[in-house]
Amino acid sequence: MIAAALSIPAAWKELRSRRLDEQERAARADADEGRIRLERVVNSTYGAIVESDESGRIVLAQGPLVNSFGFDEGDLIGRRQLGLIVPSHRRTWGLKTPDRSGGLTGEVRVFDAEQRERWVSFSTTMLIDSNSHPRFITAIRDIEKEIASRHQMQEVERLESLSTICAGLAHDFNNVLTVFGVLCEKFDDAQLRSELMSAQTQASELTEGLLSFAKQRETVDRPILIDEFVQEIRPIVERIAGAKVETRWRVDCPGAVIVMEHLSLQQIFFNLVMNARHAMAHGGRIDIR
């Protein structure tokens, strides 16, 4: 009877200990599962989580962004978080204004393991640990592609502004060319009048090109007879070449046709002649065949 009475408390203690062990294991399993779920959520939302102490030294760094920046998680432990930020952005980091949650948010450039600069966004929150010491938890996200997209949008906006300016200039210049054309008709010298009117036509086509750029209009290709085109541009080409450069024309291809936008062909021709003239500062000869 005495032995039986003694065995009951021992069995109860063993059962209670077993149940406590099971509860502890279940609690640990739940905690591990919760931690895994939290890490998955963090990794899907942010690239990395960095924890630093009150001195700014990193005590924890994890997440795929750590590895994609060339670091192992242990490489960052003990390093000052501020030391990873590009010097020109460190002052910006220090001047960040806390948001409503008491944290800091912003965008800075940081160094990766190979000292290359990378754009990241960050969100920092301060927590108090069990020893009443502040800890800073920073969620970091790679925004290199976002920054590149912003730059592209800025370039588009710049081009739109430029096209508006080009349209205004083209309209104003067209008005000047109209007056120029009227005055050209008053010259008695037929050859000079013809050359001036040809120059006016060229200038009008240039302004048309500006308007096409400004309004995003498509250029129109059309058949161009080579012989007629050469005769049309020859006086202008000889003036562009200047007195020190001789132009020798050897174009004889009756009936030959090229299909392209007329203004573009002129620009190609004039650019080639200008480049040739600049290459012969002391004079020379341009052969056109």
C-alpha positions in Angstrom: 0.0 0.0 0.0 2.8 2.4 0.9 4.7 1.6 -2.3 1.6 2.1 -4.3 0.9 5.4 -2.6 4.4 6.6 -3.4 4.3 5.6 -7.0 1.2 7.7 -7.8 2.8 11.1 -7.2 5.9 9.9 -9.2 3.7 8.8 -12.1 1.8 12.1 -12.0 5.0 14.1 -12.0 6.3 12.1 -14.9 3.0 12.6 -16.8 3.0 16.3 -16.0 6.7 16.6 -17.1 5.8 14.8 -20.4 2.9 17.1 -21.0 5.1 20.2 -20.3 7.7 18.9 -22.7 5.0 18.3 -25.4 3.6 21.8 -24.8 7.1 23.3 -25.0 7.9 21.5 -28.2 4.5 22.6 -29.7 5.2 26.2 -28.7 8.7 26.0 -30.2 7.3 24.5 -33.4 4.6 27.2 -33.6 7.3 29.9 -33.0 9.5 28.4 -35.7 6.6 28.2 -38.1 5.7 31.8 -37.3 9.3 32.9 -37.8 9.4 31.1 -41.2 6.1 32.7 -42.2 7.4 36.1 -41.1 10.7 35.6 -43.0 8.8 34.7 -46.2 6.6 37.8 -45.9 9.6 40.0 -45.2 11.6 38.5 -48.1 8.7 38.9 -50.5 8.2 42.5 -49.5 11.7 43.6 -48.7 15.1 42.4 -49.9 16.8 42.4 -46.5 16.2 43.1 -42.8 19.1 44.7 -40.9 19.2 45.1 -37.1 21.6 47.5 -35.5 22.3 48.5 -31.9 22.3 52.0 -30.4 25.9 52.6 -31.6 24.8 51.9 -35.2 26.6 48.6 -35.5 24.9 45.7 -37.2 23.9 42.7 -35.1 21.7 40.9 -37.6 21.5 40.9 -41.4 19.4 38.5 -43.4 17.5 38.3 -46.7 18.2 37.6 -50.4 19.4 41.2 -51.0 22.3 40.6 -48.6 23.5 37.8 -50.9 22.7 39.6 -54.2 24.9 42.5 -53.0 27.7 40.0 -52.6 27.7 39.7 -48.8 27.4 36.7 -46.6 25.1 37.3 -43.6 28.1 37.2 -41.2 30.1 39.7 -43.3 28.0 42.6 -42.0 27.9 41.7 -38.3 29.8 44.3 -36.3 30.0 46.9 -39.2 28.6 50.3 -38.8 25.5 50.7 -40.9 26.4 54.3 -41.8 29.6 53.0 -43.3 27.7 51.1 -46.0 26.1 54.3 -47.3 27.7 56.3 -50.0 29.4 59.4 -48.4 27.3 61.9 -50.3 24.1 60.3 -49.0 25.2 60.0 -45.4 24.0 63.6 -44.5 20.7 62.8 -46.3 20.3 59.8 -44.0 21.0 61.8 -40.9 18.4 64.5 -41.9 15.5 62.0 -42.5 12.4 63.0 -40.7 10.6 60.4 -38.6 7.2 59.3 -40.0 4.0 58.8 -37.9 5.1 55.4 -36.7 8.3 57.0 -35.2 10.5 55.4 -38.0 12.6 56.7 -40.8 12.0 56.2 -44.5 13.8 57.2 -47.6 16.1 56.3 -50.5 19.9 56.3 -50.5 22.8 54.8 -52.4 24.8 52.1 -50.7 27.9 50.1 -51.4 27.8 46.4 -52.3 30.6 44.0 -51.5 32.5 45.2 -54.6 32.1 48.8 -53.7 29.6 49.5 -56.5 26.9 52.0 -55.7 23.3 50.7 -55.6 20.0 52.5 -55.0 17.9 51.1 -52.1 14.8 52.3 -50.2 14.7 51.8 -46.5 12.3 51.9 -43.6 13.7 52.0 -40.1 11.8 51.5 -36.8 13.2 51.7 -33.2 12.4 48.9 -30.7 13.3 48.5 -27.1 14.8 45.1 -26.2 14.4 43.2 -22.9 17.4 45.1 -21.4 15.8 48.5 -22.2 18.3 49.1 -24.9 17.2 50.6 -28.3 17.4 48.4 -31.4 16.9 49.7 -34.9 15.2 47.4 -37.4 15.7 48.5 -41.1 13.8 46.9 -44.0 15.7 47.4 -47.2 14.5 47.1 -50.8 16.5 47.2 -54.1 15.1 50.0 -56.3 17.7 50.2 -59.1 15.1 49.3 -61.7 12.7 51.9 -60.3 15.3 54.6 -60.5 16.1 53.6 -64.1 12.4 53.9 -65.0 12.2 57.3 -63.4 15.2 58.5 -65.4 13.5 57.2 -68.6 10.3 59.1 -67.7 12.4 62.3 -67.1 14.0 61.8 -70.5 10.6 61.4 -72.1 9.4 64.6 -70.4 12.6 66.4 -71.6 12.0 65.3 -75.2 8.4 66.4 -75.0 9.5 69.9 -73.8 12.1 70.0 -76.6 9.5 69.1 -79.2 7.3 71.9 -78.1 10.2 74.3 -78.4 11.1 73.0 -81.9 7.5 73.4 -83.0 7.5 77.1 -81.9 10.9 77.8 -83.6 9.8 76.1 -86.8 6.6 78.2 -87.1 8.5 81.4 -86.4 11.2 80.5 -88.9 8.6 79.7 -91.5 7.3 83.2 -91.2 10.8 84.6 -91.8 11.2 82.3 -94.8 8.0 83.6 -96.3 9.2 87.2 -96.2 12.6 86.0 -97.5 10.9 84.3 -100.5 9.0 87.5 -101.4 12.2 89.6 -101.3 14.1 87.1 -103.4 11.6 87.6 -106.3 12.7 91.2 -106.5 16.3 90.4 -107.6 17.1 91.0 -111.3 19.9 88.4 -111.5 18.1 85.2 -112.5 20.9 82.9 -111.3 21.2 84.5 -107.9 17.4 84.6 -107.6 17.3 80.9 -108.4 20.0 80.0 -105.9 18.3 82.1 -103.1 14.9 80.4 -103.9 16.6 77.0 -103.7 18.1 77.9 -100.4 14.7 79.0 -99.1 13.2 75.6 -100.2 16.0 73.8 -98.4 15.3 75.8 -95.2 11.6 75.2 -95.5 12.2 71.5 -95.7 14.5 71.7 -92.6 11.7 73.4 -90.7 9.3 70.7 -91.9 11.7 68.2 -90.4 11.6 70.0 -87.1 7.8 70.0 -87.2 7.8 66.3 -88.0 10.0 65.7 -84.9 7.9 68.0 -82.7 4.6 66.4 -83.8 6.0 62.8 -84.0 4.9 62.6 -87.7 6.2 59.8 -89.8 8.6 60.7 -92.6 7.5 59.7 -96.1 9.9 57.9 -98.5 9.5 58.7 -102.2 11.5 57.9 -105.4 14.2 60.5 -106.1 16.0 60.7 -109.5 19.7 60.8 -108.7 20.7 63.1 -111.6 18.0 65.7 -110.8 18.9 65.6 -107.1 22.5 66.2 -107.8 21.7 69.2 -110.0 19.4 70.5 -107.3 22.0 70.4 -104.5 25.2 71.2 -106.5 25.2 75.0 -106.0 24.6 74.6 -102.2 27.3 71.9 -101.9 29.8 74.1 -103.6 29.0 77.0 -101.3 29.3 74.7 -98.3 32.7 73.4 -99.5 34.1 77.0 -99.7 36.6 78.6 -102.0 39.6 76.6 -100.7 38.0 73.2 -101.6 37.5 72.1 -105.1 34.4 69.9 -105.8 34.7 67.4 -108.7 31.4 65.9 -109.9 31.4 62.6 -111.7 27.7 61.6 -111.5 26.3 60.1 -114.6 23.5 57.7 -113.9 20.4 58.6 -116.0 17.2 57.1 -114.8 18.8 55.8 -111.5 16.4 56.2 -108.6 16.8 56.0 -104.8 13.7 55.7 -102.5 14.0 57.6 -99.2 12.9 60.8 -97.5 14.1 63.8 -99.5 15.3 65.9 -96.5 17.2 63.0 -95.0 19.1 62.5 -98.2 20.0 66.2 -98.3 21.2 66.1 -94.7 23.4 63.1 -95.4 25.0 64.9 -98.4 25.5 68.2 -96.6 27.0 66.5 -93.5 29.5 64.5 -95.6 30.6 67.7 -97.4 30.9 69.6 -94.1 33.0 66.9 -92.6 35.3 66.7 -95.6 35.8 70.5 -95.6 36.7 70.5 -91.9 39.2 67.7 -92.5 40.9 69.9 -95.2 41.5 73.1 -93.3 44.2 74.2 -95.8 42.2 73.3 -98.9 41.8 70.2 -101.0 39.4 68.4 -103.4 36.1 66.5 -102.9 35.3 63.9 -105.5 31.6 63.2 -105.8 30.9 60.1 -107.9 
